[in-house]
């Protein structure tokens, strides 16, 4: 079944009919001009999809008939991205593009040299979660990346649920490239650490190494935070076969 894709929380997909309102209704009814009988694919953000058809389009809501359900394949080698927060809209771009590339979890971190410190800005996390959902919808993912609340680097490193393979991008590392570490590794859950534009402070890199992160480089160019994050996620995804 083709048609547009919409994110709907799994707890709302248990019946045979579903009524949507708000932005989703406006997107279907006004932007896409959906009509009764048109197909729609619903995804729950956790790997499930439901085939649906438009039953009725009202002024304030659209009613859908729910059909076949299926479980989609979710990456067996999830990537957890721990990233410093770049300025303004650049973080939005980072979230969008890494979500399109399949990142499973994004942990915004605040470091000693961070230029952005979003303490108390709960609205930014909500915005990033929305961007991640929209990116998942657009690229055909059935799951949605988790976006954590911003935390300090120390708190992020102390997390007990990070993948065993842990790689930290470090501009001073010239003997071990990210690409070389990934050769032949196959699909492996991975944690990637990307510091701020000023780089991680020496004591922070020591802490990362102490937490099991291996320093790796991306060549001789100094990349912006969002560029480094996107390149790193893409390389890991390619090594795991996700881009093949």
Secondary structure, 3 states (H helix, E strand, C coil): CCCEEEECCHHHCCCCEEEECHHHHHHHHHHCCCCCCCEEEEECEECEEEEEEEEEECCCCEEEEEEEEEECCCCCCCEEEEEECCCCHHHHHHHHHHHHCCCCEEEEEECCCCCCCCCCCHHHHHHHHHHHHHHHHHHCCCECCEECCCEEHHHHHCCCCCCCEEEEECCCCCCCEHHHHHCCCCCCCEEEEECCCCCCCHHHHHHHHHCCCEEEECCCCCCCHHHHHHHHHHHHHHHCCCCC
